[in-house]
């Protein structure tokens, strides 16, 4: 039975996790902390709410002197101790006498928030899409409208909404200052909607003051003054206010970094002096002066925690010893074998024990090593075969040339024909080797195109007719009329040429049949001869490179011994197959199948061929 390493590791991990979970549950029920995660989350939410209210208060008051009632109310509502300290002076403390721990310190600075969001480089752009920045909601107190001004702004916006035919409940928003704004995107141009951007009431007074304060600073810095500092309304929810500079016909822009930004910042600081409180430190703790509790680590709790930790660690070590160490040991044996293999020892074998994934790895390694050894043997044999095949014609050429050079052999037409034949034989060998090398490297490709199969076979017949006539062999073509296949005509022609040449050279028969048909959308080509045939023992080696039957491995047999190997490679490039069927004395039939090459509607494979020559 297969024992999976993954299954064993999974069981071990689940066991460790189960023990850890059970131990955690037991510790949870036996060890009582002095605080809970839920309480910590509640305290955090309360602290955020307290800071927000203090920011709102500081943004609309010049000092913190009157913040006491608000602080005590917040402390009662949230159950927190709150201490407000301004430059070392305690303004208010809901639990006097308790320490001010550093971890509980929070800085509340309304003005710094304004600088970060509006005047600092890289501040967030305004909601209206201009390159401007929104004022924080809690700092709009200087721009606040009274009840009459709020009603007037609502009336103006309502009139525009009615003129535009919009729904008031979805088209009207409000700034924190109380000003009504048109809350639609994009902002319309008709019904005096652009007029809503004009400042009203105290807004204009603050803007005039900002302009008066900004320009002298700009002039002192050597910068041109601006016509005015403007306030732009933006869509509400959340409501926002944006500031910018306007000069002549230039569009409203955000203050640039450097002196221009410093001048606007100084102007806004001066204008806000009477409405924004300075920075203070706020200490937020529980009512005992420390918002963090401590875990009760009594001797009993320590013993229980140590026991659970020891059990989990022991289980982890046992898992590593029983599952991990043996697996690592076997992986290391594969690693050592891989290094030996890389050093050239192809006989290395990894011991295989068990049926898990590491054993599969060892078996795969052994298979790889065996295949590499076989490939090296084939490579060596191929080198020997190539040397043999090249040496024979070269030796012949050298012998005849030396004989002619020494005057032993006459330099007549017969010698020229002989040397030409040997040269062509040598050229055929090198061309075949080049074809196989391109195929092995993946550079040999086929380019299918609609091909008239009958015409292709007739071309092969015509090209081979001269040799066939000399050998007394008849070549018969049997193909359906109009059979068109989507194949590479040059490569298929090369395959059929090789098969016909093989039949003429080795069969010693009287007839070679070329038959074409289509079966289930596949082109099927058959080259059959009535020669001596091939023994069953030789058939498996028929397509090996440089292989010849024992009785024909002579110079007289001709050929390179590569034709059938090339033919199979070319057929396989078409995603097809090339097979051979033969028997001694029964002739040989080569069948090449090219799947999916015949388009729908081609000639019926079952009807008789209309072309037979």
Protein Blocks (a to p, Z undefined) as FASTA:
>chain_A
ZZdfklmmmmmmmmmmmmmmmmmmmmmmmpccfbdfklmmmmmmmmmmmmmmmmmmmmmc
fbfklmmmmmmmmmmmnopacdddeehiafbacbghiacdfklgccddfklmmmmmmmpg
hiacdfkopacddddfklmmmmpccfklmmmmmmmmmmmmmmnopafklmcccdfkopac
dddddddfbholmmmmpcghjllmmmmmmmmmmmmmmmmnopacdfbdcdddddehiadd
dddddehjbccddddehjklmmmmmmmmmmmmmmpccddddddddfkopabdcddddfkl
mmmmmmmmmmmmmmmmmmmmmmmmmmmmmmmmmmmmmmmmmnopakbccddedjbfklmm
mmmmmmmmmmmmmmmmmmmmmmmmmmmmmmmmmmmmmmmmmmmmnomaccdfklmmmmmm
mmmmmmmmmmmmmmmmmmmnopaccddddddfklmmmmmmmmmmmmmmmnopacddddde
hiacdddfklmmmmmmmmmmmmmmmnopabdcdddddeehiacdddddfbebpafklmmm
mmpghiacfklmcfklgpjhlmmmmmmmmmmmnopacdddddehiapadddddehkacgh
iacfkbccfbdZZ
